[in-house]
Amino acid sequence: METITSKPDCERDFTGCVLSTREYNGYSDSDFYATVWDEEQGCVREIFNGTTRAYAPTKYHNADASPAIRAKAMAWYVQNPQVRAVAKAALESRRAKVSVGDQVVVEAGRKLPKGTQGQVFWVGRDSFNPKAYRVGLVLADGSKVFTSLGNVAKLNVPPVTDEEITEEVFRTIIRPVFY
């Protein structure tokens, strides 16, 4: 839960706590943001840092956080439940991705019975709908069938471990923000 601060962000000074800066380019104007360690709230936040819509110069030009501040921010990212949930979902999604050689089971559709298992020998675009993908399966009896990629699920997907989630947080969130 966020605590109420004594002053609004525009009146507070985050010098020495800036982890990174970024620019959002709109149609004719740009907005500038800084990712900062907020000592008062004990979390990493993104604050508005200026715009080109009116005279509003940026206050924080570069990342200037000390190693101690960076360590606090890294610890916050690794322990934050929302960040970990996003990392876990990304890992599970990548692991469940169907590719050639995978064992799959049919879970939906109307032409193949649900529960049919097979090995994927082909993954490609649907010739009738270029936005959709199809898979070719070799069934246990050696026959080949085709179905939509959305109709199958990969079998034997290993669960995600806490160490892998931590590595994913470092790979996708911490490295892009800090380096």
Buried (B, 14 or more C-beta within 10 A) or exposed (E): EEEEEEEEBEEBEBEBBBBBBEEEEEEEEEBBBBBBBBEEEEBBBBBBBBBBEEEBEBBBEEBBBEEEBBEBBBEBBBEBEEBBEBBBEBBEEEEEEBEEEBEBBBEEBEEBEEEBEBBBEEBEEEEEEEEEBBBBBBBEEEEEBEBBBBBBBBEEEEEBEEEBBBEBBBEBBBEEBBE
